[in-house]
């Protein structure tokens, strides 16, 4: 399975995230790794504590994931990615 975001999707995701007030996107490499880590978690069904350290410390990822969930960022982000995938067909 591939857990990496392709360049076209990443450009759209980064553009989307840069327009959210209060969201820091300066370290886009870390941000990309975080999003890919959440993708890994969703695809494998592993526990937070078992995430490969490549994606960062599990607790930091969980806290950011929860914050984004509470703010509705994930819903908007998945909708954006879905539109990109439909347009690329």
PyMOL Python script that loads the backbone (N, CA, C, O; Angstrom):
from pymol import cmd

cmd.read_pdbstr("""\
ATOM      1  N   UNK A   1       0.835  -1.190   0.000  1.00  0.00           N
ATOM      2  CA  UNK A   1       0.000   0.000   0.000  1.00  0.00           C
ATOM      3  C   UNK A   1       0.872   1.243   0.000  1.00  0.00           C
ATOM      4  O   UNK A   1       1.964   1.267   0.569  1.00  0.00           O
ATOM      5  N   UNK A   2       0.358   2.275  -0.656  1.00  0.00           N
ATOM      6  CA  UNK A   2       1.095   3.526  -0.723  1.00  0.00           C
ATOM      7  C   UNK A   2       0.444   4.534   0.221  1.00  0.00           C
ATOM      8  O   UNK A   2      -0.750   4.815   0.119  1.00  0.00           O
ATOM      9  N   UNK A   3       1.227   5.064   1.123  1.00  0.00           N
ATOM     10  CA  UNK A   3       0.708   6.019   2.102  1.00  0.00           C
ATOM     11  C   UNK A   3       1.162   7.436   1.802  1.00  0.00           C
ATOM     12  O   UNK A   3       0.927   8.349   2.594  1.00  0.00           O
ATOM     13  N   UNK A   4       1.808   7.622   0.669  1.00  0.00           N
ATOM     14  CA  UNK A   4       2.352   8.933   0.340  1.00  0.00           C
ATOM     15  C   UNK A   4       1.376   9.712  -0.539  1.00  0.00           C
ATOM     16  O   UNK A   4       0.622   9.135  -1.323  1.00  0.00           O
ATOM     17  N   UNK A   5       1.409  11.019  -0.392  1.00  0.00           N
ATOM     18  CA  UNK A   5       0.543  11.913  -1.145  1.00  0.00           C
ATOM     19  C   UNK A   5       1.272  12.292  -2.429  1.00  0.00           C
ATOM     20  O   UNK A   5       2.441  12.675  -2.390  1.00  0.00           O
ATOM     21  N   UNK A   6       0.587  12.188  -3.566  1.00  0.00           N
ATOM     22  CA  UNK A   6       1.250  12.548  -4.821  1.00  0.00           C
ATOM     23  C   UNK A   6       1.408  14.072  -4.912  1.00  0.00           C
ATOM     24  O   UNK A   6       0.685  14.808  -4.240  1.00  0.00           O
ATOM     25  N   UNK A   7       2.340  14.544  -5.731  1.00  0.00           N
ATOM     26  CA  UNK A   7       2.638  15.984  -5.797  1.00  0.00           C
ATOM     27  C   UNK A   7       1.436  16.859  -6.151  1.00  0.00           C
ATOM     28  O   UNK A   7       1.284  17.945  -5.591  1.00  0.00           O
ATOM     29  N   UNK A   8       0.597  16.414  -7.053  1.00  0.00           N
ATOM     30  CA  UNK A   8      -0.574  17.202  -7.441  1.00  0.00           C
ATOM     31  C   UNK A   8      -1.523  17.379  -6.253  1.00  0.00           C
ATOM     32  O   UNK A   8      -2.003  18.482  -5.991  1.00  0.00           O
ATOM     33  N   UNK A   9      -1.784  16.296  -5.548  1.00  0.00           N
ATOM     34  CA  UNK A   9      -2.657  16.381  -4.374  1.00  0.00           C
ATOM     35  C   UNK A   9      -2.025  17.249  -3.293  1.00  0.00           C
ATOM     36  O   UNK A   9      -2.716  18.034  -2.644  1.00  0.00           O
ATOM     37  N   UNK A  10      -0.709  17.112  -3.094  1.00  0.00           N
ATOM     38  CA  UNK A  10      -0.051  17.881  -2.044  1.00  0.00           C
ATOM     39  C   UNK A  10      -0.141  19.380  -2.310  1.00  0.00           C
ATOM     40  O   UNK A  10      -0.367  20.156  -1.382  1.00  0.00           O
ATOM     41  N   UNK A  11       0.033  19.795  -3.557  1.00  0.00           N
ATOM     42  CA  UNK A  11      -0.078  21.220  -3.886  1.00  0.00           C
ATOM     43  C   UNK A  11      -1.462  21.748  -3.530  1.00  0.00           C
ATOM     44  O   UNK A  11      -1.587  22.831  -2.958  1.00  0.00           O
ATOM     45  N   UNK A  12      -2.494  20.993  -3.863  1.00  0.00           N
ATOM     46  CA  UNK A  12      -3.865  21.410  -3.557  1.00  0.00           C
ATOM     47  C   UNK A  12      -4.126  21.403  -2.053  1.00  0.00           C
ATOM     48  O   UNK A  12      -4.781  22.303  -1.529  1.00  0.00           O
ATOM     49  N   UNK A  13      -3.617  20.395  -1.367  1.00  0.00           N
ATOM     50  CA  UNK A  13      -3.791  20.310   0.086  1.00  0.00           C
ATOM     51  C   UNK A  13      -3.105  21.488   0.766  1.00  0.00           C
ATOM     52  O   UNK A  13      -3.684  22.127   1.644  1.00  0.00           O
ATOM     53  N   UNK A  14      -1.877  21.773   0.363  1.00  0.00           N
ATOM     54  CA  UNK A  14      -1.130  22.876   0.966  1.00  0.00           C
ATOM     55  C   UNK A  14      -1.826  24.206   0.701  1.00  0.00           C
ATOM     56  O   UNK A  14      -1.916  25.046   1.597  1.00  0.00           O
ATOM     57  N   UNK A  15      -2.317  24.407  -0.517  1.00  0.00           N
ATOM     58  CA  UNK A  15      -3.056  25.627  -0.846  1.00  0.00           C
ATOM     59  C   UNK A  15      -4.282  25.756   0.051  1.00  0.00           C
ATOM     60  O   UNK A  15      -4.567  26.835   0.571  1.00  0.00           O
ATOM     61  N   UNK A  16      -5.004  24.658   0.229  1.00  0.00           N
ATOM     62  CA  UNK A  16      -6.184  24.646   1.092  1.00  0.00           C
ATOM     63  C   UNK A  16      -5.809  25.003   2.531  1.00  0.00           C
ATOM     64  O   UNK A  16      -6.455  25.844   3.156  1.00  0.00           O
ATOM     65  N   UNK A  17      -4.759  24.356   3.055  1.00  0.00           N
ATOM     66  CA  UNK A  17      -4.369  24.562   4.449  1.00  0.00           C
ATOM     67  C   UNK A  17      -3.829  25.965   4.700  1.00  0.00           C
ATOM     68  O   UNK A  17      -4.015  26.515   5.785  1.00  0.00           O
ATOM     69  N   UNK A  18      -3.168  26.544   3.713  1.00  0.00           N
ATOM     70  CA  UNK A  18      -2.622  27.898   3.874  1.00  0.00           C
ATOM     71  C   UNK A  18      -3.716  28.939   4.044  1.00  0.00           C
ATOM     72  O   UNK A  18      -3.455  30.032   4.548  1.00  0.00           O
ATOM     73  N   UNK A  19      -4.920  28.622   3.639  1.00  0.00           N
ATOM     74  CA  UNK A  19      -6.037  29.561   3.743  1.00  0.00           C
ATOM     75  C   UNK A  19      -6.883  29.373   4.997  1.00  0.00           C
ATOM     76  O   UNK A  19      -7.937  29.994   5.135  1.00  0.00           O
ATOM     77  N   UNK A  20      -6.429  28.522   5.905  1.00  0.00           N
ATOM     78  CA  UNK A  20      -7.139  28.328   7.173  1.00  0.00           C
ATOM     79  C   UNK A  20      -6.482  29.215   8.229  1.00  0.00           C
ATOM     80  O   UNK A  20      -5.296  29.057   8.517  1.00  0.00           O
ATOM     81  N   UNK A  21      -7.240  30.144   8.804  1.00  0.00           N
ATOM     82  CA  UNK A  21      -6.669  31.038   9.816  1.00  0.00           C
ATOM     83  C   UNK A  21      -6.122  30.272  11.020  1.00  0.00           C
ATOM     84  O   UNK A  21      -6.763  29.351  11.525  1.00  0.00           O
ATOM     85  N   UNK A  22      -4.943  30.660  11.469  1.00  0.00           N
ATOM     86  CA  UNK A  22      -4.339  30.079  12.664  1.00  0.00           C
ATOM     87  C   UNK A  22      -3.628  28.762  12.445  1.00  0.00           C
ATOM     88  O   UNK A  22      -3.115  28.174  13.397  1.00  0.00           O
ATOM     89  N   UNK A  23      -3.586  28.285  11.209  1.00  0.00           N
ATOM     90  CA  UNK A  23      -2.917  27.015  10.918  1.00  0.00           C
ATOM     91  C   UNK A  23      -1.534  27.314  10.347  1.00  0.00           C
ATOM     92  O   UNK A  23      -1.407  28.027   9.352  1.00  0.00           O
ATOM     93  N   UNK A  24      -0.502  26.766  10.980  1.00  0.00           N
ATOM     94  CA  UNK A  24       0.872  27.022  10.556  1.00  0.00           C
ATOM     95  C   UNK A  24       1.293  26.004   9.504  1.00  0.00           C
ATOM     96  O   UNK A  24       1.246  24.796   9.736  1.00  0.00           O
ATOM     97  N   UNK A  25       1.703  26.509   8.351  1.00  0.00           N
ATOM     98  CA  UNK A  25       2.109  25.627   7.253  1.00  0.00           C
ATOM     99  C   UNK A  25       3.549  25.879   6.827  1.00  0.00           C
ATOM    100  O   UNK A  25       3.960  25.442   5.752  1.00  0.00           O
ATOM    101  N   UNK A  26       4.315  26.572   7.649  1.00  0.00           N
ATOM    102  CA  UNK A  26       5.697  26.905   7.292  1.00  0.00           C
ATOM    103  C   UNK A  26       6.530  25.641   7.128  1.00  0.00           C
ATOM    104  O   UNK A  26       7.302  25.527   6.176  1.00  0.00           O
ATOM    105  N   UNK A  27       6.383  24.707   8.032  1.00  0.00           N
ATOM    106  CA  UNK A  27       7.146  23.456   7.961  1.00  0.00           C
ATOM    107  C   UNK A  27       6.321  22.438   7.175  1.00  0.00           C
ATOM    108  O   UNK A  27       5.782  21.487   7.741  1.00  0.00           O
ATOM    109  N   UNK A  28       6.233  22.653   5.863  1.00  0.00           N
ATOM    110  CA  UNK A  28       5.342  21.814   5.064  1.00  0.00           C
ATOM    111  C   UNK A  28       5.797  20.365   4.980  1.00  0.00           C
ATOM    112  O   UNK A  28       4.976  19.477   4.748  1.00  0.00           O
ATOM    113  N   UNK A  29       7.090  20.107   5.163  1.00  0.00           N
ATOM    114  CA  UNK A  29       7.560  18.717   5.151  1.00  0.00           C
ATOM    115  C   UNK A  29       6.995  17.955   6.357  1.00  0.00           C
ATOM    116  O   UNK A  29       6.547  16.816   6.224  1.00  0.00           O
ATOM    117  N   UNK A  30       7.021  18.594   7.533  1.00  0.00           N
ATOM    118  CA  UNK A  30       6.453  17.970   8.734  1.00  0.00           C
ATOM    119  C   UNK A  30       4.938  17.835   8.609  1.00  0.00           C
ATOM    120  O   UNK A  30       4.356  16.837   9.035  1.00  0.00           O
ATOM    121  N   UNK A  31       4.318  18.837   8.027  1.00  0.00           N
ATOM    122  CA  UNK A  31       2.871  18.821   7.840  1.00  0.00           C
ATOM    123  C   UNK A  31       2.462  17.675   6.913  1.00  0.00           C
ATOM    124  O   UNK A  31       1.487  16.968   7.170  1.00  0.00           O
ATOM    125  N   UNK A  32       3.216  17.510   5.845  1.00  0.00           N
ATOM    126  CA  UNK A  32       2.935  16.420   4.907  1.00  0.00           C
ATOM    127  C   UNK A  32       3.105  15.063   5.586  1.00  0.00           C
ATOM    128  O   UNK A  32       2.300  14.152   5.391  1.00  0.00           O
ATOM    129  N   UNK A  33       4.154  14.944   6.379  1.00  0.00           N
ATOM    130  CA  UNK A  33       4.405  13.686   7.084  1.00  0.00           C
ATOM    131  C   UNK A  33       3.272  13.389   8.072  1.00  0.00           C
ATOM    132  O   UNK A  33       2.871  12.237   8.234  1.00  0.00           O
ATOM    133  N   UNK A  34       2.763  14.429   8.727  1.00  0.00           N
ATOM    134  CA  UNK A  34       1.637  14.268   9.650  1.00  0.00           C
ATOM    135  C   UNK A  34       0.405  13.733   8.913  1.00  0.00           C
ATOM    136  O   UNK A  34      -0.231  12.781   9.366  1.00  0.00           O
ATOM    137  N   UNK A  35       0.079  14.343   7.789  1.00  0.00           N
ATOM    138  CA  UNK A  35      -1.099  13.924   7.029  1.00  0.00           C
ATOM    139  C   UNK A  35      -0.915  12.503   6.497  1.00  0.00           C
ATOM    140  O   UNK A  35      -1.856  11.709   6.507  1.00  0.00           O
ATOM    141  N   UNK A  36       0.281  12.186   6.039  1.00  0.00           N
ATOM    142  CA  UNK A  36       0.553  10.824   5.579  1.00  0.00           C
ATOM    143  C   UNK A  36       0.471   9.831   6.738  1.00  0.00           C
ATOM    144  O   UNK A  36       0.045   8.692   6.550  1.00  0.00           O
ATOM    145  N   UNK A  37       0.876  10.258   7.929  1.00  0.00           N
ATOM    146  CA  UNK A  37       0.773   9.399   9.109  1.00  0.00           C
ATOM    147  C   UNK A  37      -0.670   9.081   9.457  1.00  0.00           C
ATOM    148  O   UNK A  37      -0.995   7.951   9.822  1.00  0.00           O
ATOM    149  N   UNK A  38      -1.531  10.080   9.343  1.00  0.00           N
ATOM    150  CA  UNK A  38      -2.955   9.849   9.589  1.00  0.00           C
ATOM    151  C   UNK A  38      -3.510   8.905   8.522  1.00  0.00           C
ATOM    152  O   UNK A  38      -4.324   8.033   8.826  1.00  0.00           O
ATOM    153  N   UNK A  39      -3.074   9.076   7.283  1.00  0.00           N
ATOM    154  CA  UNK A  39      -3.484   8.159   6.218  1.00  0.00           C
ATOM    155  C   UNK A  39      -3.047   6.736   6.506  1.00  0.00           C
ATOM    156  O   UNK A  39      -3.799   5.788   6.281  1.00  0.00           O
ATOM    157  N   UNK A  40      -1.822   6.591   7.007  1.00  0.00           N
ATOM    158  CA  UNK A  40      -1.311   5.265   7.384  1.00  0.00           C
ATOM    159  C   UNK A  40      -2.194   4.650   8.465  1.00  0.00           C
ATOM    160  O   UNK A  40      -2.573   3.481   8.386  1.00  0.00           O
ATOM    161  N   UNK A  41      -2.510   5.447   9.463  1.00  0.00           N
ATOM    162  CA  UNK A  41      -3.342   4.981  10.573  1.00  0.00           C
ATOM    163  C   UNK A  41      -4.715   4.529  10.079  1.00  0.00           C
ATOM    164  O   UNK A  41      -5.213   3.479  10.486  1.00  0.00           O
ATOM    165  N   UNK A  42      -5.319   5.319   9.206  1.00  0.00           N
ATOM    166  CA  UNK A  42      -6.655   4.990   8.703  1.00  0.00           C
ATOM    167  C   UNK A  42      -6.645   3.746   7.823  1.00  0.00           C
ATOM    168  O   UNK A  42      -7.574   2.940   7.872  1.00  0.00           O
ATOM    169  N   UNK A  43      -5.606   3.590   7.027  1.00  0.00           N
ATOM    170  CA  UNK A  43      -5.555   2.443   6.118  1.00  0.00           C
ATOM    171  C   UNK A  43      -5.207   1.140   6.833  1.00  0.00           C
ATOM    172  O   UNK A  43      -5.717   0.078   6.477  1.00  0.00           O
ATOM    173  N   UNK A  44      -4.341   1.219   7.839  1.00  0.00           N
ATOM    174  CA  UNK A  44      -3.903  -0.006   8.510  1.00  0.00           C
ATOM    175  C   UNK A  44      -4.756  -0.350   9.716  1.00  0.00           C
ATOM    176  O   UNK A  44      -4.844  -1.515  10.104  1.00  0.00           O
ATOM    177  N   UNK A  45      -5.391   0.658  10.315  1.00  0.00           N
ATOM    178  CA  UNK A  45      -6.176   0.422  11.517  1.00  0.00           C
ATOM    179  C   UNK A  45      -5.324   0.230  12.760  1.00  0.00           C
ATOM    180  O   UNK A  45      -5.812  -0.253  13.782  1.00  0.00           O
ATOM    181  N   UNK A  46      -4.047   0.606  12.678  1.00  0.00           N
ATOM    182  CA  UNK A  46      -3.171   0.420  13.839  1.00  0.00           C
ATOM    183  C   UNK A  46      -3.531   1.405  14.953  1.00  0.00           C
ATOM    184  O   UNK A  46      -4.231   2.390  14.718  1.00  0.00           O
ATOM    185  N   UNK A  47      -3.061   1.138  16.128  1.00  0.00           N
ATOM    186  CA  UNK A  47      -3.274   2.030  17.263  1.00  0.00           C
ATOM    187  C   UNK A  47      -2.318   3.218  17.142  1.00  0.00           C
ATOM    188  O   UNK A  47      -1.265   3.125  16.510  1.00  0.00           O
ATOM    189  N   UNK A  48      -2.704   4.332  17.758  1.00  0.00           N
ATOM    190  CA  UNK A  48      -1.860   5.525  17.717  1.00  0.00           C
ATOM    191  C   UNK A  48      -0.448   5.220  18.204  1.00  0.00           C
ATOM    192  O   UNK A  48       0.533   5.646  17.595  1.00  0.00           O
ATOM    193  N   UNK A  49      -0.354   4.487  19.296  1.00  0.00           N
ATOM    194  CA  UNK A  49       0.964   4.191  19.883  1.00  0.00           C
ATOM    195  C   UNK A  49       1.850   3.342  18.980  1.00  0.00           C
ATOM    196  O   UNK A  49       3.064   3.290  19.178  1.00  0.00           O
ATOM    197  N   UNK A  50       1.262   2.679  17.996  1.00  0.00           N
ATOM    198  CA  UNK A  50       2.023   1.795  17.116  1.00  0.00           C
ATOM    199  C   UNK A  50       2.392   2.440  15.777  1.00  0.00           C
ATOM    200  O   UNK A  50       2.963   1.782  14.908  1.00  0.00           O
ATOM    201  N   UNK A  51       2.068   3.718  15.613  1.00  0.00           N
ATOM    202  CA  UNK A  51       2.464   4.407  14.382  1.00  0.00           C
ATOM    203  C   UNK A  51       3.981   4.407  14.258  1.00  0.00           C
ATOM    204  O   UNK A  51       4.675   4.635  15.248  1.00  0.00           O
ATOM    205  N   UNK A  52       4.509   4.158  13.069  1.00  0.00           N
ATOM    206  CA  UNK A  52       5.964   4.239  12.896  1.00  0.00           C
ATOM    207  C   UNK A  52       6.467   5.634  13.269  1.00  0.00           C
ATOM    208  O   UNK A  52       5.829   6.636  12.945  1.00  0.00           O
ATOM    209  N   UNK A  53       7.595   5.695  13.941  1.00  0.00           N
ATOM    210  CA  UNK A  53       8.120   6.975  14.425  1.00  0.00           C
ATOM    211  C   UNK A  53       8.478   7.914  13.277  1.00  0.00           C
ATOM    212  O   UNK A  53       8.641   9.116  13.486  1.00  0.00           O
ATOM    213  N   UNK A  54       8.600   7.379  12.082  1.00  0.00           N
ATOM    214  CA  UNK A  54       8.867   8.202  10.896  1.00  0.00           C
ATOM    215  C   UNK A  54       7.871   9.356  10.801  1.00  0.00           C
ATOM    216  O   UNK A  54       8.229  10.451  10.368  1.00  0.00           O
ATOM    217  N   UNK A  55       6.628   9.116  11.201  1.00  0.00           N
ATOM    218  CA  UNK A  55       5.581  10.128  11.100  1.00  0.00           C
ATOM    219  C   UNK A  55       5.605  11.122  12.261  1.00  0.00           C
ATOM    220  O   UNK A  55       4.882  12.118  12.229  1.00  0.00           O
ATOM    221  N   UNK A  56       6.398  10.876  13.252  1.00  0.00           N
ATOM    222  CA  UNK A  56       6.471  11.736  14.425  1.00  0.00           C
ATOM    223  C   UNK A  56       5.998  10.985  15.662  1.00  0.00           C
ATOM    224  O   UNK A  56       5.562   9.837  15.573  1.00  0.00           O
ATOM    225  N   UNK A  57       6.086  11.631  16.798  1.00  0.00           N
ATOM    226  CA  UNK A  57       5.646  11.002  18.044  1.00  0.00           C
ATOM    227  C   UNK A  57       4.127  10.854  18.017  1.00  0.00           C
ATOM    228  O   UNK A  57       3.411  11.795  17.676  1.00  0.00           O
ATOM    229  N   UNK A  58       3.652   9.688  18.373  1.00  0.00           N
ATOM    230  CA  UNK A  58       2.225   9.386  18.256  1.00  0.00           C
ATOM    231  C   UNK A  58       1.350  10.371  19.020  1.00  0.00           C
ATOM    232  O   UNK A  58       0.271  10.731  18.550  1.00  0.00           O
ATOM    233  N   UNK A  59       1.798  10.808  20.187  1.00  0.00           N
ATOM    234  CA  UNK A  59       0.970  11.704  21.001  1.00  0.00           C
ATOM    235  C   UNK A  59       0.815  13.072  20.328  1.00  0.00           C
ATOM    236  O   UNK A  59      -0.265  13.661  20.356  1.00  0.00           O
ATOM    237  N   UNK A  60       1.889  13.572  19.730  1.00  0.00           N
ATOM    238  CA  UNK A  60       1.823  14.853  19.021  1.00  0.00           C
ATOM    239  C   UNK A  60       0.887  14.740  17.814  1.00  0.00           C
ATOM    240  O   UNK A  60       0.105  15.648  17.533  1.00  0.00           O
ATOM    241  N   UNK A  61       0.981  13.616  17.110  1.00  0.00           N
ATOM    242  CA  UNK A  61       0.095  13.402  15.966  1.00  0.00           C
ATOM    243  C   UNK A  61      -1.358  13.327  16.416  1.00  0.00           C
ATOM    244  O   UNK A  61      -2.243  13.902  15.783  1.00  0.00           O
ATOM    245  N   UNK A  62      -1.597  12.618  17.507  1.00  0.00           N
ATOM    246  CA  UNK A  62      -2.965  12.487  17.995  1.00  0.00           C
ATOM    247  C   UNK A  62      -3.533  13.850  18.400  1.00  0.00           C
ATOM    248  O   UNK A  62      -4.677  14.171  18.079  1.00  0.00           O
ATOM    249  N   UNK A  63      -2.731  14.646  19.104  1.00  0.00           N
ATOM    250  CA  UNK A  63      -3.218  15.963  19.547  1.00  0.00           C
ATOM    251  C   UNK A  63      -3.585  16.841  18.352  1.00  0.00           C
ATOM    252  O   UNK A  63      -4.622  17.503  18.352  1.00  0.00           O
ATOM    253  N   UNK A  64      -2.722  16.840  17.332  1.00  0.00           N
ATOM    254  CA  UNK A  64      -3.015  17.644  16.144  1.00  0.00           C
ATOM    255  C   UNK A  64      -4.232  17.077  15.410  1.00  0.00           C
ATOM    256  O   UNK A  64      -5.080  17.831  14.931  1.00  0.00           O
ATOM    257  N   UNK A  65      -4.313  15.754  15.325  1.00  0.00           N
ATOM    258  CA  UNK A  65      -5.461  15.110  14.682  1.00  0.00           C
ATOM    259  C   UNK A  65      -6.756  15.527  15.378  1.00  0.00           C
ATOM    260  O   UNK A  65      -7.734  15.881  14.720  1.00  0.00           O
ATOM    261  N   UNK A  66      -6.758  15.483  16.699  1.00  0.00           N
ATOM    262  CA  UNK A  66      -7.951  15.848  17.480  1.00  0.00           C
ATOM    263  C   UNK A  66      -8.317  17.315  17.268  1.00  0.00           C
ATOM    264  O   UNK A  66      -9.490  17.649  17.101  1.00  0.00           O
ATOM    265  N   UNK A  67      -7.315  18.184  17.274  1.00  0.00           N
ATOM    266  CA  UNK A  67      -7.551  19.611  17.054  1.00  0.00           C
ATOM    267  C   UNK A  67      -8.176  19.842  15.674  1.00  0.00           C
ATOM    268  O   UNK A  67      -9.145  20.589  15.537  1.00  0.00           O
ATOM    269  N   UNK A  68      -7.615  19.200  14.671  1.00  0.00           N
ATOM    270  CA  UNK A  68      -8.153  19.345  13.317  1.00  0.00           C
ATOM    271  C   UNK A  68      -9.564  18.772  13.233  1.00  0.00           C
ATOM    272  O   UNK A  68     -10.416  19.325  12.538  1.00  0.00           O
ATOM    273  N   UNK A  69      -9.816  17.679  13.929  1.00  0.00           N
ATOM    274  CA  UNK A  69     -11.157  17.085  13.939  1.00  0.00           C
ATOM    275  C   UNK A  69     -12.155  18.043  14.569  1.00  0.00           C
ATOM    276  O   UNK A  69     -13.248  18.246  14.039  1.00  0.00           O
ATOM    277  N   UNK A  70     -11.784  18.626  15.690  1.00  0.00           N
ATOM    278  CA  UNK A  70     -12.667  19.559  16.384  1.00  0.00           C
ATOM    279  C   UNK A  70     -12.971  20.797  15.545  1.00  0.00           C
ATOM    280  O   UNK A  70     -14.059  21.367  15.640  1.00  0.00           O
ATOM    281  N   UNK A  71     -12.007  21.211  14.724  1.00  0.00           N
ATOM    282  CA  UNK A  71     -12.184  22.402  13.878  1.00  0.00           C
ATOM    283  C   UNK A  71     -12.838  22.088  12.533  1.00  0.00           C
ATOM    284  O   UNK A  71     -13.128  23.003  11.763  1.00  0.00           O
ATOM    285  N   UNK A  72     -13.073  20.808  12.241  1.00  0.00           N
ATOM    286  CA  UNK A  72     -13.703  20.426  10.980  1.00  0.00           C
ATOM    287  C   UNK A  72     -12.769  20.446   9.782  1.00  0.00           C
ATOM    288  O   UNK A  72     -13.219  20.415   8.637  1.00  0.00           O
ATOM    289  N   UNK A  73     -11.472  20.498  10.045  1.00  0.00           N
ATOM    290  CA  UNK A  73     -10.490  20.580   8.960  1.00  0.00           C
ATOM    291  C   UNK A  73     -10.462  19.300   8.145  1.00  0.00           C
ATOM    292  O   UNK A  73     -10.368  19.354   6.918  1.00  0.00           O
ATOM    293  N   UNK A  74     -10.542  18.149   8.802  1.00  0.00           N
ATOM    294  CA  UNK A  74     -10.464  16.873   8.076  1.00  0.00           C
ATOM    295  C   UNK A  74     -11.589  16.743   7.062  1.00  0.00           C
ATOM    296  O   UNK A  74     -11.359  16.323   5.928  1.00  0.00           O
ATOM    297  N   UNK A  75     -12.788  17.097   7.457  1.00  0.00           N
ATOM    298  CA  UNK A  75     -13.937  16.976   6.555  1.00  0.00           C
ATOM    299  C   UNK A  75     -13.705  17.808   5.292  1.00  0.00           C
ATOM    300  O   UNK A  75     -13.927  17.339   4.176  1.00  0.00           O
ATOM    301  N   UNK A  76     -13.260  19.035   5.487  1.00  0.00           N
ATOM    302  CA  UNK A  76     -12.998  19.917   4.349  1.00  0.00           C
ATOM    303  C   UNK A  76     -11.829  19.409   3.513  1.00  0.00           C
ATOM    304  O   UNK A  76     -11.859  19.475   2.284  1.00  0.00           O
ATOM    305  N   UNK A  77     -10.806  18.906   4.183  1.00  0.00           N
ATOM    306  CA  UNK A  77      -9.618  18.415   3.488  1.00  0.00           C
ATOM    307  C   UNK A  77      -9.950  17.197   2.630  1.00  0.00           C
ATOM    308  O   UNK A  77      -9.532  17.128   1.475  1.00  0.00           O
ATOM    309  N   UNK A  78     -10.689  16.244   3.173  1.00  0.00           N
ATOM    310  CA  UNK A  78     -11.053  15.052   2.402  1.00  0.00           C
ATOM    311  C   UNK A  78     -11.937  15.419   1.209  1.00  0.00           C
ATOM    312  O   UNK A  78     -11.832  14.809   0.144  1.00  0.00           O
ATOM    313  N   UNK A  79     -12.794  16.402   1.386  1.00  0.00           N
ATOM    314  CA  UNK A  79     -13.631  16.866   0.282  1.00  0.00           C
ATOM    315  C   UNK A  79     -12.766  17.462  -0.826  1.00  0.00           C
ATOM    316  O   UNK A  79     -13.016  17.223  -2.007  1.00  0.00           O
ATOM    317  N   UNK A  80     -11.759  18.230  -0.449  1.00  0.00           N
ATOM    318  CA  UNK A  80     -10.834  18.826  -1.416  1.00  0.00           C
ATOM    319  C   UNK A  80     -10.082  17.753  -2.181  1.00  0.00           C
ATOM    320  O   UNK A  80      -9.987  17.817  -3.407  1.00  0.00           O
ATOM    321  N   UNK A  81      -9.549  16.773  -1.476  1.00  0.00           N
ATOM    322  CA  UNK A  81      -8.795  15.693  -2.122  1.00  0.00           C
ATOM    323  C   UNK A  81      -9.705  14.883  -3.043  1.00  0.00           C
ATOM    324  O   UNK A  81      -9.289  14.486  -4.131  1.00  0.00           O
ATOM    325  N   UNK A  82     -10.923  14.639  -2.621  1.00  0.00           N
ATOM    326  CA  UNK A  82     -11.864  13.879  -3.446  1.00  0.00           C
ATOM    327  C   UNK A  82     -12.130  14.613  -4.762  1.00  0.00           C
ATOM    328  O   UNK A  82     -12.183  13.984  -5.819  1.00  0.00           O
ATOM    329  N   UNK A  83     -12.296  15.928  -4.706  1.00  0.00           N
ATOM    330  CA  UNK A  83     -12.523  16.712  -5.923  1.00  0.00           C
ATOM    331  C   UNK A  83     -11.324  16.622  -6.861  1.00  0.00           C
ATOM    332  O   UNK A  83     -11.490  16.514  -8.076  1.00  0.00           O
ATOM    333  N   UNK A  84     -10.128  16.665  -6.304  1.00  0.00           N
ATOM    334  CA  UNK A  84      -8.912  16.565  -7.118  1.00  0.00           C
ATOM    335  C   UNK A  84      -8.871  15.220  -7.823  1.00  0.00           C
ATOM    336  O   UNK A  84      -8.561  15.148  -9.012  1.00  0.00           O
ATOM    337  N   UNK A  85      -9.177  14.171  -7.106  1.00  0.00           N
ATOM    338  CA  UNK A  85      -9.136  12.825  -7.694  1.00  0.00           C
ATOM    339  C   UNK A  85     -10.193  12.661  -8.780  1.00  0.00           C
ATOM    340  O   UNK A  85      -9.942  12.002  -9.790  1.00  0.00           O
ATOM    341  N   UNK A  86     -11.352  13.242  -8.589  1.00  0.00           N
ATOM    342  CA  UNK A  86     -12.404  13.157  -9.606  1.00  0.00           C
ATOM    343  C   UNK A  86     -11.982  13.913 -10.862  1.00  0.00           C
ATOM    344  O   UNK A  86     -12.178  13.428 -11.976  1.00  0.00           O
ATOM    345  N   UNK A  87     -11.405  15.096 -10.684  1.00  0.00           N
ATOM    346  CA  UNK A  87     -10.979  15.895 -11.833  1.00  0.00           C
ATOM    347  C   UNK A  87      -9.832  15.257 -12.600  1.00  0.00           C
ATOM    348  O   UNK A  87      -9.673  15.506 -13.795  1.00  0.00           O
ATOM    349  N   UNK A  88      -9.036  14.443 -11.930  1.00  0.00           N
ATOM    350  CA  UNK A  88      -7.881  13.837 -12.598  1.00  0.00           C
ATOM    351  C   UNK A  88      -8.238  12.553 -13.346  1.00  0.00           C
ATOM    352  O   UNK A  88      -7.376  11.961 -13.996  1.00  0.00           O
ATOM    353  N   UNK A  89      -9.491  12.118 -13.263  1.00  0.00           N
ATOM    354  CA  UNK A  89      -9.909  10.903 -13.983  1.00  0.00           C
ATOM    355  C   UNK A  89     -10.037  11.148 -15.470  1.00  0.00           C
ATOM    356  O   UNK A  89     -10.378  10.233 -16.220  1.00  0.00           O
TER     357      UNK A  89
END
""", "prot")
cmd.dss("prot")
cmd.show_as("cartoon", "prot")
cmd.util.cbc("prot")
cmd.orient("prot")
